[in-house]
Every structure is written in structure tokens, then in C-alpha cells.
């Protein structure tokens, strides 16, 4: 289920079957069509596991649930972005605008048909809510989040330190965490100017706050809040987003390579489109095939 070659083989089989349909006649009509959406939901939702939740234990492999593919910001960009930031947002290609229904937050934009798939835009919030697994590993001093996508990780310091006043700019920022009851509160600063926060531009004054709570054995709930005195007139919020627990999964290599993206677009995504319409009827559903 969880490797690219298997997915390509399955996709190829579906394409072949569709091409062969006129020649097979009654033989193909008797076979029920696979319920791709149901299969997708089964993969993304995880399984129900019996047991109790250990206090402050978020360890394991998680992935965003099917019904929480995206985490749109609750406030409209025009209500909180300062003029320069709003101008920068509007300059982004449609495919990267998470605030628009046709952007990469869903909708019917023909991403993959009209737009290249790019590795360029990096966002910590997207790495957490992307339909790729993440693994959380807890130690007394730090919590690590390992991301299958791009095969990278972040660290959250849990030793009581405070945020640095002048953190070196990085893609994921500098993060410290603490427990407030059963909720892990993570604060991050020091995001570089090549990143966005949930699709939004920001300055070097950005502060991102994540709140994680394990509501039951199978579910991890996360919310986001960001403030930025140089880019926002008020904070924005997003979520809650729910991640499903997958104790039987392990992360695989999934580097974001532009050459691979181009090949995948050419061989899989482009042929699946006909006059700009997905065979499945909804481009967002079509994008969510799990390798």
C-alpha cells in the first residue's frame, strides 16, 4: 500500500482496464467498479484501537484524517494582512493560494494540468497537515517530528528554555514546547523569508503557536495561531485539524525532487484529465490517492 511502485502499477492497471473496456464487453460489465473513495478514506482515517491514552504521550506515526485534508484560516486575508503582505499574497500563483477555493487547499483548479508541481514553497504548517505521515518521537529534552515528505524533521525543545530574541532564520523556525494540562503548546519563531505560514506571508516577527491534544487513542487534534506585528493587523487562527494514529506504519523515503514531480505529472496526472475534468469528478479527491 505504501510505496510508489505499487501505486503506479495500480494506476496503470486502472488506465489499462479503462482502455480495454470497449473490447471486453459483458465480461467487464459484470465486475463491480472499485470504490476508490471508500478505499482512500480507509487509508487516511486509520483504524479504531482499544486502549487508554497515556498522559502526555503523542508518540507514534500520524497522518491527517480524510475529512481534515486542509486547514483554512478562519479569517479572510483582507481582514488581517497589512498592505504589503496582502500584495505579496496576491502575487502568488493560484495553485499556491490556500485562501482561495481553487488553490492548493482544494477546489477544482487543474493543478497538474495547468501548473507545475513544485517543491519550492515550504511551510511548517503544511508539512504537519499534508497527506503524508509524520512520526513523533519524545525524549525528556526534546520532541522530534519526522516528516515523510521531504524526508526531514523538526525539533521542539522541552527543557524549559525560552524563545531566543534573535533566532537564526530557518525553514521550520526555532520551537519550544510546554504542557498545559493535557495540551502540548508549541511556540515557534525565526522563520526565514522563503517560507509561508498556512499559505500566508510573514515577516521576521512572526510567532506561530500550535496546540496539540490527544482526544482519544486514535486522534491527535491540532490548532494553529499566528501573530506578526510587521505583517498582520491581528492574529489569525486555523483548525482544529485531526490526525489519525497509524501504529502499524513506518515512514518511507519521500524526497521532493522536481524531476520526479515532472515525471509523475506527465505520466499519471495529465493523462487522467480530459478537458480539464477529473474522471473521479472532483480534482481534490483525485489528488488524494495515497501511495
N, C-alpha and C positions, 0 to 999 in steps of 0.2 A: 504493500500500500504506500510505503513512504520512500519511494525512490523514483527518480526522474525517468529512468528507462522503462519502468513498469507503466508509468503514466503515458509516455509517448506510445508504447505498444498498445495500450488500451485505446488511446485516442485514434491511433492508426486503424485499429480494428473497427472502431465505430465509423470512421470515414469509409473504409473498405465496404462495410456492410451496407452503408447508405448508397454507395456507388453500385453495388451489386443488386440492389432491390428490384429493378425492373426485370432482371434475368432470372430471379429465383421464384417469382410468382407466389403461389399458395404456400410454399414452404416457409417463407419469411413471415407471412401474414399470421400464421398460427403461433409464432413465438411472441410473447409479451415484451413490449419495449422496456428497457431498464429504467427504473425511476432514479434518474441522476440526482434530482434534488433531494430525495429521501436519503440516498447514499451519502451525499455531501453533508447533510445535517447530522447523520450518524457519526461521521468522522469528526466534525467540528464540535459537537456537543459533549463528547466524552461519554462515559458510562456512569451509572449510579453505583457507588460503592458504599457498603455498610461500614459504619465506624463513627468514632467521635473525632472532633477537631482538637488537636493538641494546642494549648495556648501558645501564641506567637510562633507557630510553625507554618511557614509559607513554602517550605522546600518542595521541590518536585518539578515536573515538566507541565507547563500550562500553555494553552492557546486560546485566543479569543473565541467565544462561542458564536455559532452561526448567526444568531439574531443580533449580535453586537459586533458586526464586522467593522463598523466605523464609529467614531466618537465626535460628532459635530459639536462645535462650540455653541453654547446656549445663546450667546449674544451675537447680534449681527455685527460684522466688522466695522460698519459705518458708525456704530454706537460707541466704539472704544478705541479704534485706531487713530492715532494722530495723523495729520495730513500726509506727512512724508511716508509713513508706514502704509497708509491706505493706497497711496500712489504706487508704492513698491508692490503691494499685493496685486493690484490691478494689472501690473506689468507682467505678472506670471502667466505662462501658458494655461489655457483652460484645463488641461489634463492634471495640473498640479494644484488647482484651486479647490481646497477641501470645503470651502464655504459655499460652493455652487453645486447644485444637484448634478450637473454634468461633469463635475471634476472627478478626481480620483477617490472621492468619498462615495461614489456610486452613480446612479443615473444611467443615461443611455448614450453618453459620449462614446464615439467609436475609438476609444483608446486602444492602440494596437493596430488600428486600420489607418487613422489619420495622423497619429502621433507615435513617435518612437518610445519604447520603454527605456527609461533612463535610470542609472544608478546614482545620478548626481545629487538629487535632493535628499539630505539626511536629516532625520527628525527623531529624537528620542521617543516622543510620544507615538510616532508611527511604528517604531520598532517594537514597542510594547503591545500595540493593538493590531499589528499586522497579522495576517493569517499565516503565520509561521510560528512554530513553537519557541518558547523561551524556557530556560531552566533556572530556577532559583536555588542557590546554594548558600546556606547560612553558616557563619562562623562567629565566634564570640566578638571579634573585632570588626568584621565586615560582612555585608551581604553582597553576593555576586549575582548578576543577571547575565546569563549566557544566551545570546541570540543566535538561533539557527540561521536567520537571514544575515548575510554578510559575514557569518562565522566570527562574531566578535562578542565583546562583553562590556559591562559597566560595573563599577563598584560603588557601594553605598557604605560610608563609614558609620559604624555603630558604637564607637568608643567614647562618645560624649563630646567630641570636638565640635567647634562651631564652624560656620561657613567662613572661608577666607574672604578678606575685604577686597583683595585684588587677585582673583584666581586667574591662572593662565587659561586663555580661551581654548576650548576643546569642543568636539562634536557633541558629546554627551554631557558636558559640564562637570562640575565638582559637586558630589552629592553626600549629604549627611542624613542620617535617619534616627528616629526615636519612636518608642512605643507610647501611644496614648490609649490606655485600656487595651482593647483587642485590635486597635488600628495602628498600622505602621505608617508614620508620617515621614515623607522624604522631601527634603528641600534641596534644590539644585541651582547653582549659579555658574557663570563663566562659560556660557555658550558662545561659540565663535560666529562670525558673520556669514558663514556658509550654511548655517542651519536655519530651520524654522521650528516653531512650536505648534504642533497640531495644524500645520499649514500657514500659521501666522508669522509675519516678520517680527523681529525683535531687535533690541539694542544690547549693549554690554551690561545694561542694568537689569536685565530680565531675571526674575525669580520664578521658578516652577515648583509647585507643591503637588506631590502625589500622595494619595491616601489609599492604602491597601487594607482590605478587611476580608478575612476568610469566613464567609457567611455560613458555609457548611463544608463537608469533606471534599465535595467536588467543585466548589465555586470560589473564585477569588474575584472580589469586586474592587475596582479602582476608579477614582475620580481625579480630575486634574483642575488646577487653578494656576493662572499665571498673572503676574503683575510686572509692570515695566514703566518707570517714571518718564523714560525718554520716548517710548513708543506707544503707550496706551494711556488713555484718559481715565480708565478704571480697569479693574481686573476682569478677566474672562474665565469662565468655567466650562468644563466638559465632563460627560459621563453621567451616571456610573456606567462603566463597561464591565462585562463579566467574562472572566477567563475560566475555561474548563480544565480540570485536572486530568492528566493522562499518565498514570503511574507505569503503564506498560510501554511507554515511548522512550526513545533516546534520541538526542539530537544528531543530525547528519550534517555533512558539509554542504553549504548552500551559498557559495560566494556569489556576489553580484558582479557579473562580468558582462560588459557591454556587448562583446561579440556573441556570447551565449544568448543574451536577450534578443539580439537582432535575428539570430537563427531561429529562436523559439517563435518570435513574431512572424517570421516568414513562413515557417513550416507548419505551425499549429494555429495561431490566432487569425492571420489573414485568410487562409483557406476556409475558416469556419464562418466567415462573414459573407453574406450575399446581399448586395445592395444596401449595406450598412445596417442590416438586421441580424441579430444573433439567432441561430437555429433554435436555441432554447427560449427565445422570446425576450429575454432580459439580459443585457450585457453584464450587469453586475453579477448575476447568477453564473453566467458563463465564465467570468473571471475567477470564480471561487473554487475551481476544481483543484483539489488537494493532491499534490504529488505523492 
